Amino acid sequence: FRQAVGFQGDRRDCDAPMKRKKSTSALEIPDVVDIPVLLAQFPGLPAQAPGALPAPPSPVPSPDVAIGDLLQVMKFGGSSLAGIEHLQRVSEIVHGFIDQRPIVVLSAMGKTTNELLAAAEHALADGTTDISKVRTSHEEIFKFLKLPVPAGVTQLLDELHQIISGIALLREVSARSRDLVVSFGERLAVRVFEAVYNNRFGAEVAAGQIRARAFDSWDLGMQTSSGAGSANSAFSQVQVLPSSYGRLAAHLCHLQSKYSYLPIVTGYIAKDANGTITTLGRDGSDLTATVIGAAVHASEVQIWKDVTGILTIDPRMVPNAKHVDVLTFEEAAELSMFGAKVVHPAAVMPAWNANVPMSVRSSLQPEVPGTRIVTDIGDAESSNRRVAAMSSKHGITMIVIKSTRMLGQHGFLAQVFRIFDKYEASVDVIATSEVTVSLTLDRGFKSLDVSALCKELEAVATVELFDNMAMLTLIAHKSSSASVLRDSFETFSSLGVVVEMVSYGASKINITFVLKDASLNQCAMKLHEKFFEG
């Protein structure tokens, strides 16, 4: 359910008309696809990525804004904001792009999210109220700058103290309360950065130049469905509502014609229709950035991290990992969904739908272009690589379901998937034969009662459960798939590794192997050597 939205003509702005590119299949894909309704016809099939968005509604045409007046979104992660030196470096980077009319999206500073969660857990476990780490790390910034702590920052810290005191008193913390607690990280970060930027460029600000202004995302129109996010993974129960596009555009698009201030916006957090704070899952600030980018039809969404871009594989597994210059949206989406952690799994979709290019860049080396993510790449670039990149997941559970009732019968798969739907189990990879269904679950992404699930499946089939499995994914176009599969299986054979499952064909660029966790590293190193180091 992916469709790039193309922009026609020489000019593009928040009100520019959009025309649809031809689908690669005979299926005509509408602007807005109600995926949950569609998937309800097939209970248990993999759900859409958390927070994923349909394409933005087509706005009313207006030719008043030139290409040079487009806004640019710059998102900075927590590691880029870990201390005063980091904040000053990011201020310099943002100021260097001021002519590009940036909208800045921030995560919480450094390890603030972990410190907030720890404060809540300590309050729950032993009734203590201690936010000293969070308070000190933020107030020290102002002490270094010789500035008074802004009233807004003090108010947030006092409010946080009251909430942690409430948890300590009640000895109870709900998912909703946890979302409220962690939201203070982003809310504090934007206010601290506002002060750092304005202090650093104070002379220019006094002379009438651009001044930074901090915003909570919900004040600009970011709204989600109700639910809670995960503290430990990218999973979130909530979806960003499509109506957020119009509200965000209404609040921000005026900056195209008159860029009068630098917006500093909270990532990761939003509110539902009831005004309850929600979160988008770990690293959800990426999603905030691409939602804003799609809403304003930005010139680019830049994801700034402490790495120089996307690599061919996790360098902790393979030290010889290579830099990737460019990926398509489809390739980046598959990589992120199958284990690569450079971009939030759902973040690619809004930019892809709106045809807004992305890049992943390093705040430590801002002069390096990083990795571009675009709709299409040229034939010359694509022909030089059989495999674009690799990703992997540890700790996968594989379930093999066998039943002779499948043979020539209808309804069996529907019955199986209704059970998966009952337990809200998200399936990563699936393969079927006449009498067998094999599939994988990522239990690190979302907690799941697998024992109860398997017990219910045993009422209709024989069930085998395999823990400690891994997935190794190669991003390779179908035109290269035959040789990639051949070379991969030759490598597995030479290592004496048994591949338990293969997924190929559902995506035109994804080949995924399921094997034992213990074999993952050596297979990854050998395949990387074959496809990238030869």
C-alpha positions in Angstrom: 0.0 0.0 0.0 2.7 2.4 -1.0 2.3 5.2 -3.5 4.7 8.0 -4.2 3.0 11.4 -4.9 4.7 13.3 -7.7 4.8 17.1 -7.9 4.4 18.6 -11.4 5.7 21.8 -12.9 8.4 24.3 -11.8 6.9 25.4 -8.5 5.9 23.5 -5.4 4.4 24.7 -2.1 1.9 23.8 0.6 -0.9 24.5 -1.8 0.6 23.0 -4.9 -1.4 20.4 -6.8 -0.2 16.8 -6.7 -0.4 14.2 -9.5 -0.1 10.5 -9.0 2.6 8.4 -10.5 1.6 5.2 -12.3 1.4 2.2 -10.1 3.9 -0.6 -10.8 1.0 -3.1 -10.8 -2.4 -3.2 -12.4 -3.9 -2.3 -9.0 -5.0 1.3 -8.7 -4.0 2.6 -5.3 -6.2 5.4 -3.8 -4.8 8.4 -2.0 -6.0 7.1 1.4 -6.0 3.4 2.1 -7.8 2.2 5.2 -5.3 -0.5 6.0 -6.9 -1.7 9.3 -10.2 -2.2 7.5 -8.6 -4.0 4.6 -6.5 -6.2 6.9 -9.6 -7.1 8.9 -10.5 -9.3 6.0 -7.4 -11.3 6.7 -7.0 -11.5 10.5 -3.5 -12.0 11.8 -1.7 -10.7 8.7 1.1 -8.3 9.4 -0.3 -4.9 10.3 0.9 -1.6 9.0 4.0 0.0 10.6 3.3 1.8 13.9 2.4 5.4 13.2 2.3 4.9 9.4 0.3 7.5 7.5 -1.8 7.5 4.4 -0.9 10.0 1.7 -1.7 13.6 2.6 -4.9 15.0 1.0 -4.4 17.0 -2.1 -4.4 20.7 -1.2 -5.9 23.6 -3.1 -3.6 24.9 -5.9 -1.7 28.2 -5.4 1.3 29.3 -7.5 2.6 32.0 -5.1 5.5 30.2 -3.6 8.7 29.5 -5.5 10.9 26.4 -5.1 13.5 28.4 -3.2 10.9 29.3 -0.6 10.2 25.7 0.5 10.8 24.8 4.1 13.3 22.2 5.2 12.9 19.8 8.2 16.0 19.0 10.3 15.6 16.4 13.0 18.3 15.9 15.7 18.4 12.8 17.9 19.3 12.6 21.6 23.0 11.7 21.0 23.4 14.9 19.0 22.0 16.9 22.0 23.8 15.2 24.9 25.5 18.3 26.4 26.4 21.9 26.0 29.0 21.2 23.3 26.5 19.1 21.4 23.8 21.8 21.6 26.2 24.5 20.4 27.3 22.3 17.5 23.7 21.7 16.5 23.0 25.4 16.8 25.9 26.1 14.3 24.5 23.5 12.0 21.0 24.8 12.0 22.2 28.4 11.6 24.2 27.3 8.6 21.0 26.2 7.0 18.9 29.2 8.0 18.6 30.3 4.3 16.8 27.0 3.7 14.1 28.0 6.1 14.5 25.1 8.6 11.9 23.6 10.9 13.9 21.8 13.7 12.5 18.6 15.4 14.2 17.4 18.5 14.4 14.3 20.6 15.1 14.4 24.3 18.7 15.3 25.3 21.2 12.5 25.7 19.9 9.8 28.0 17.0 11.8 29.4 14.3 9.4 28.3 16.1 6.5 30.2 16.5 8.8 33.2 12.9 9.7 33.2 11.8 6.0 33.0 14.3 5.2 35.8 12.8 7.9 38.0 9.3 6.4 37.4 10.5 2.9 38.1 12.3 3.9 41.4 9.2 5.7 42.5 7.1 2.6 41.8 9.6 0.2 43.4 10.6 1.9 46.6 8.5 5.1 46.8 11.3 7.5 46.2 11.0 10.8 44.3 14.2 11.7 42.6 14.5 13.7 39.4 17.9 15.1 40.2 19.7 13.7 37.1 17.1 15.2 34.8 17.0 18.5 36.7 20.8 18.8 36.9 21.5 18.0 33.3 19.2 20.7 32.0 19.9 23.4 34.6 23.6 23.0 34.1 23.2 24.2 30.5 21.9 27.6 31.7 24.6 27.7 34.4 27.3 27.3 31.7 25.7 30.0 29.6 25.4 32.3 32.7 21.7 32.6 32.0 18.7 32.3 34.4 16.7 29.2 34.0 13.6 30.1 32.0 10.3 30.0 33.8 9.0 27.5 31.3 11.8 25.0 32.1 11.4 25.5 35.9 7.7 24.9 35.5 8.2 21.7 33.6 10.7 20.4 36.2 8.4 21.2 39.0 5.5 19.5 37.3 7.7 16.4 36.6 8.6 16.3 40.3 4.9 16.3 41.3 4.1 13.5 38.8 6.9 11.3 40.1 5.8 12.1 43.7 2.3 10.9 42.7 3.7 7.6 41.4 5.7 7.2 44.6 2.6 7.8 46.7 0.3 5.5 44.7 3.0 2.9 43.9 1.3 2.5 40.5 2.3 3.6 37.0 0.1 3.0 33.9 1.2 3.1 30.3 -0.6 6.5 30.0 1.4 7.8 33.0 4.6 6.5 31.6 4.0 8.3 28.3 3.3 11.5 30.3 6.6 11.1 32.2 8.8 10.5 29.2 7.2 13.5 27.3 9.1 15.8 29.6 12.3 14.9 27.7 11.3 16.5 24.4 9.4 19.4 26.1 12.5 20.3 28.0 14.8 19.8 25.0 13.1 22.3 22.7 13.1 25.0 25.4 16.8 24.4 26.3 17.7 24.6 22.6 15.7 27.7 22.1 17.8 29.4 24.8 21.1 28.0 23.5 20.4 29.1 19.9 19.2 32.6 20.8 22.1 33.1 23.2 24.7 31.9 20.6 23.3 34.2 17.9 22.1 36.9 20.3 23.7 39.8 18.4 22.0 38.8 15.2 18.7 38.3 17.0 19.0 41.8 18.5 19.6 43.1 15.0 16.3 41.7 13.9 17.4 38.4 12.5 15.7 35.1 13.0 14.9 34.0 16.6 14.2 30.4 17.7 10.8 29.6 19.2 10.0 26.4 21.0 6.7 24.5 20.3 5.1 21.4 21.6 4.0 19.4 18.6 0.3 19.4 19.6 0.2 23.2 19.6 1.0 23.0 15.8 -1.6 20.3 15.1 0.0 16.9 15.7 -2.7 14.5 16.8 -2.9 10.8 17.2 -5.4 8.1 18.0 -5.6 7.1 21.7 -3.2 4.5 23.1 0.3 4.1 24.5 3.8 3.8 23.1 6.5 1.3 24.0 9.3 2.4 26.3 11.7 -0.2 24.8 10.9 -0.5 21.1 9.5 1.3 18.1 6.1 -0.2 18.7 3.2 2.2 19.5 -0.5 1.6 19.7 -1.3 5.0 18.3 -1.5 6.2 14.7 -0.9 9.8 13.6 -4.3 11.1 12.4 -4.4 12.2 8.7 -6.1 15.4 9.8 -2.7 16.4 11.3 -1.5 17.3 7.8 -3.8 20.2 7.4 -3.4 21.5 10.9 0.4 21.4 10.6 0.3 23.1 7.2 -2.0 25.8 8.6 0.5 26.6 11.4 3.7 26.4 9.5 3.2 27.1 5.8 3.1 30.9 6.3 6.8 30.6 7.0 7.3 30.0 3.2 6.3 33.6 2.4 7.7 35.2 5.5 10.3 33.2 7.5 10.0 35.2 10.7 11.2 32.7 13.3 12.9 29.3 13.6 10.4 26.7 14.8 11.9 24.2 17.3 9.3 21.3 17.6 9.1 18.4 20.0 9.5 15.0 18.3 8.1 11.7 19.5 5.1 13.1 21.4 1.6 14.2 20.5 -1.9 14.3 22.0 -5.1 12.5 21.2 -8.5 14.1 20.7 -9.0 14.1 24.5 -5.8 16.0 25.1 -4.0 13.0 26.6 -0.2 12.9 25.8 0.8 10.0 23.5 4.1 8.7 22.2 5.2 7.3 18.9 7.6 4.5 20.1 11.3 4.7 20.5 13.0 7.0 17.9 9.5 8.3 17.0 11.0 11.8 16.5 11.9 10.6 13.0 8.2 10.0 12.3 7.4 13.5 13.6 9.9 15.0 11.2 8.6 13.2 8.1 4.9 13.9 9.1 5.8 17.7 9.2 7.9 17.4 6.0 4.9 15.8 4.2 2.5 18.4 5.6 4.5 21.3 4.3 5.9 19.6 1.2 9.4 20.3 2.4 12.4 20.5 0.2 14.0 17.7 2.3 13.7 16.0 5.6 17.2 15.6 7.2 17.7 13.0 10.0 20.8 14.1 11.9 22.5 11.5 14.1 26.0 10.6 15.3 26.7 8.4 12.3 27.6 9.5 8.8 24.6 8.0 7.1 23.2 4.5 6.4 25.8 1.7 6.2 25.6 -1.6 4.3 25.2 -3.4 7.6 25.5 -2.8 11.3 29.2 -2.1 11.9 29.0 -3.8 15.3 28.5 -7.1 13.4 30.7 -6.4 10.4 33.5 -3.8 11.0 34.1 -3.4 7.3 30.6 -2.0 6.7 30.5 0.5 3.8 28.7 3.8 3.5 25.6 3.9 1.3 25.3 7.0 -0.8 21.7 6.6 -1.9 18.6 4.4 -1.3 15.1 4.4 -2.6 12.2 4.9 -0.2 11.2 1.3 -0.7 14.7 0.1 0.1 15.0 2.3 3.2 11.5 1.1 4.4 12.4 -2.5 4.0 15.7 -2.0 5.8 14.1 -0.3 8.8 11.3 -2.8 9.1 13.8 -5.7 9.1 16.3 -4.5 11.7 18.2 -1.4 10.5 17.9 1.2 13.3 19.1 4.3 11.5 15.5 5.5 10.7 12.3 4.7 12.6 10.4 2.0 10.8 7.3 4.1 10.1 9.2 7.3 9.3 9.9 6.6 5.7 6.2 6.3 4.7 5.0 9.9 5.0 8.0 11.3 3.1 7.6 8.6 0.4 3.8 9.2 0.1 4.5 13.0 -0.4 7.6 12.5 -2.5 9.7 14.6 -0.1 13.4 13.5 -0.3 15.2 12.5 2.9 18.8 12.3 4.0 20.6 10.8 7.0 23.5 12.9 8.1 26.1 13.2 11.0 26.0 16.1 13.4 29.7 15.2 14.2 30.6 15.6 10.5 28.1 18.0 9.0 30.2 18.5 5.9 29.6 14.8 4.9 26.5 14.6 2.6 25.3 11.4 4.3 22.8 9.0 2.7 20.1 10.3 0.4 16.7 8.6 0.3 14.7 9.3 -2.9 11.9 7.9 -5.0 14.1 6.6 -7.8 17.7 6.3 -8.5 19.4 6.3 -11.9 20.1 3.2 -13.8 23.8 3.8 -13.5 23.7 3.8 -9.7 21.4 0.8 -9.5 23.4 -1.3 -12.0 26.6 -1.0 -9.9 25.2 -3.0 -7.0 23.5 -6.3 -6.7 22.7 -5.8 -3.0 22.0 -2.3 -1.7 22.4 -3.1 2.0 21.8 -5.7 4.6 19.9 -5.8 7.9 19.3 -8.3 10.7 17.1 -9.1 13.7 18.1 -11.2 16.7 15.9 -13.0 19.1 13.2 -14.0 16.6 10.6 -16.7 17.3 9.6 -19.0 14.5 6.3 -21.0 14.6 5.7 -23.9 12.3 2.0 -24.9 12.0 1.2 -28.2 10.3 -2.2 -29.7 9.5 -3.5 -32.1 6.8 -6.7 -30.1 7.1 -5.0 -27.5 4.8 -4.9 -29.9 1.9 -7.4 -28.7 -0.6 -9.5 -27.1 2.1 -10.6 -23.5 2.4 -10.9 -21.6 5.7 -8.0 -23.1 7.6 -5.7 -20.2 7.1 -8.5 -17.8 8.1 -8.9 -19.8 11.3 -5.2 -19.6 12.1 -5.0 -15.9 11.5 -8.0 -15.2 13.6 -6.0 -16.7 16.5 -3.1 -14.4 15.7 -5.5 -11.5 15.5 -7.0 -12.4 18.9 -3.5 -12.1 20.5 -2.6 -9.0 18.4 0.5 -10.8 17.1 2.4 -9.0 14.4 3.9 -11.4 11.9 7.2 -10.4 10.2 7.8 -13.2 7.6 5.5 -15.9 6.4 5.8 -18.9 4.1 3.1 -21.5 3.2 3.0 -24.9 1.6 0.1 -27.4 1.1 0.1 -28.5 4.7 2.5 -26.1 6.6 2.6 -22.5 7.6 5.9 -21.1 8.8 6.1 -17.6 10.3 8.2 -15.4 12.5 7.4 -13.1 15.4 9.6 -10.3 16.8 8.9 -10.5 20.5 11.3 -7.7 21.2 9.1 -5.3 19.1 6.0 -6.1 21.0 5.3 -8.3 24.1 3.2 -11.3 23.4 1.9 -14.4 25.3 3.3 -16.9 22.9 2.5 -19.9 25.1 -1.2 -19.1 25.1 -1.1 -18.4 21.4 0.5 -21.8 20.6 -1.9 -23.6 23.0 -4.9 -22.2 21.1 -3.2 -23.1 17.7 -2.8 -26.7 18.9 -6.5 -27.1 18.8 -6.5 -26.9 15.0 -2.9 -28.1 14.1 0.4 -29.4 15.2 2.6 -26.5 16.4 6.4 -26.3 16.7 8.0 -23.4 18.4 11.6 -22.3 17.7 13.2 -19.6 19.8 16.6 -18.0 19.4 16.2 -17.5 15.7 17.4 -14.6 13.6 16.5 -13.0 10.3 19.1 -11.8 7.8 17.7 -9.5 5.1 19.3 -8.6 1.8 17.9 -5.6 -0.1 18.3 -6.7 -3.7 16.3 -5.9 -6.8 14.5 -8.8 -8.6 16.8 -8.4 -11.6 19.7 -9.5 -9.4 17.8 -11.9 -7.2 18.7 -15.2 -9.0 22.5 -14.6 -8.6 22.0 -13.2 -5.1 20.1 -16.3 -4.0 22.7 -18.6 -5.7 25.6 -16.9 -4.0 23.9 -16.7 -0.7 23.1 -20.4 -0.6 26.6 -21.2 -1.7 27.8 -19.2 1.3 25.4 -21.0 3.7 26.5 -24.3 2.4 30.2 -23.5 2.8 29.6 -22.5 6.4 27.4 -25.6 7.1 24.5 -23.4 8.0 20.9 -24.7 7.6 18.4 -22.0 6.5 15.1 -22.7 8.2 13.0 -20.4 6.1 13.2 -18.1 3.1 10.9 -15.2 2.2 11.2 -13.9 -1.4 8.8 -12.5 -3.9 6.4 -10.6 -1.6 8.6 -7.6 -2.0 10.4 -6.9 -5.2 13.6 -5.9 -3.4 13.7 -8.0 -0.2 15.2 -11.5 0.4 15.0 -12.7 4.0 16.6 -15.8 5.4 15.6 -17.2 8.8 18.4 -19.1 10.6 19.6 -19.9 14.0 20.8 -16.9 16.0 24.2 -18.5 16.7 24.9 -18.5 12.9 23.9 -14.9 12.2 27.2 -13.1 12.7 29.3 -15.5 10.6 26.8 -15.5 7.8 26.5 -11.8 7.8 30.3 -11.3 7.6 30.6 -13.8 4.8 27.7 -12.4 2.7 29.0 -8.9 3.3 32.4 -9.9 2.1 30.9 -11.5 -1.0 28.5 -8.6 -2.0 30.4 -5.6 -0.8 34.1 -6.4 -0.4 34.9 -8.3 -3.5 
